[in-house]
Amino acid sequence: MKIIDPDHPFYRPLWRRLAIVGVTLAWAGVEAWTGATGWALFFVAIAAYAAWMLLVSYRPKPDDAGDKS
């Protein structure tokens, strides 16, 4: 089971994938700044997983534009 389904059309634009990783890293920074080390590590782990799924191993599917009837 995948937590993030990279084949979903929502993740096609690069800016959304970068925003998801960036927001989770920023939130990890907020948690670290407030002293919540456990939550900071949790959000760093989420950001690492999101970066792997949405940036490193992401392979977009070809468009199905020719199949529309």
C-alpha positions as a Python dict, from the first residue, in 0.01 Angstrom:
ca = {
    (1, 'M'): (0, 0, 0),
    (2, 'K'): (129, 345, -93),
    (3, 'I'): (61, 640, 133),
    (4, 'I'): (113, 876, -161),
    (5, 'D'): (-16, 761, -500),
    (6, 'P'): (213, 937, -750),
    (7, 'D'): (-11, 826, -1038),
    (8, 'H'): (-294, 1052, -918),
    (9, 'P'): (-346, 1351, -1152),
    (10, 'F'): (-320, 1592, -857),
    (11, 'Y'): (56, 1533, -839),
    (12, 'R'): (126, 1601, -1208),
    (13, 'P'): (234, 1969, -1173),
    (14, 'L'): (588, 2005, -1042),
    (15, 'W'): (499, 2306, -827),
    (16, 'R'): (252, 2098, -623),
    (17, 'R'): (507, 1826, -560),
    (18, 'L'): (767, 2083, -455),
    (19, 'A'): (513, 2263, -235),
    (20, 'I'): (422, 1944, -49),
    (21, 'V'): (785, 1867, 28),
    (22, 'G'): (859, 2230, 115),
    (23, 'V'): (562, 2272, 348),
    (24, 'T'): (642, 1954, 539),
    (25, 'L'): (1007, 2060, 577),
    (26, 'A'): (899, 2407, 688),
    (27, 'W'): (665, 2257, 946),
    (28, 'A'): (947, 2037, 1070),
    (29, 'G'): (1149, 2355, 1118),
    (30, 'V'): (866, 2514, 1316),
    (31, 'E'): (843, 2210, 1539),
    (32, 'A'): (1220, 2204, 1592),
    (33, 'W'): (1220, 2577, 1670),
    (34, 'T'): (951, 2533, 1936),
    (35, 'G'): (1143, 2246, 2093),
    (36, 'A'): (920, 1958, 1983),
    (37, 'T'): (1200, 1732, 1861),
    (38, 'G'): (980, 1426, 1819),
    (39, 'W'): (734, 1606, 1594),
    (40, 'A'): (1018, 1766, 1402),
    (41, 'L'): (1167, 1425, 1327),
    (42, 'F'): (824, 1294, 1232),
    (43, 'F'): (775, 1573, 976),
    (44, 'V'): (1129, 1532, 843),
    (45, 'A'): (1045, 1165, 783),
    (46, 'I'): (723, 1264, 604),
    (47, 'A'): (915, 1515, 392),
    (48, 'A'): (1177, 1254, 305),
    (49, 'Y'): (909, 1004, 201),
    (50, 'A'): (724, 1270, -2),
    (51, 'A'): (1048, 1378, -170),
    (52, 'W'): (1126, 1019, -262),
    (53, 'M'): (779, 945, -399),
    (54, 'L'): (709, 1281, -567),
    (55, 'L'): (1051, 1400, -683),
    (56, 'V'): (1308, 1122, -703),
    (57, 'S'): (1109, 821, -823),
    (58, 'Y'): (823, 1014, -991),
    (59, 'R'): (752, 904, -1348),
    (60, 'P'): (457, 1081, -1514),
    (61, 'K'): (215, 873, -1712),
    (62, 'P'): (169, 961, -2080),
    (63, 'D'): (-141, 1162, -2163),
    (64, 'D'): (-445, 974, -2285),
    (65, 'A'): (-552, 1266, -2508),
    (66, 'G'): (-603, 1046, -2816),
    (67, 'D'): (-850, 813, -2640),
    (68, 'K'): (-1125, 1073, -2580),
    (69, 'S'): (-1447, 998, -2765),
}
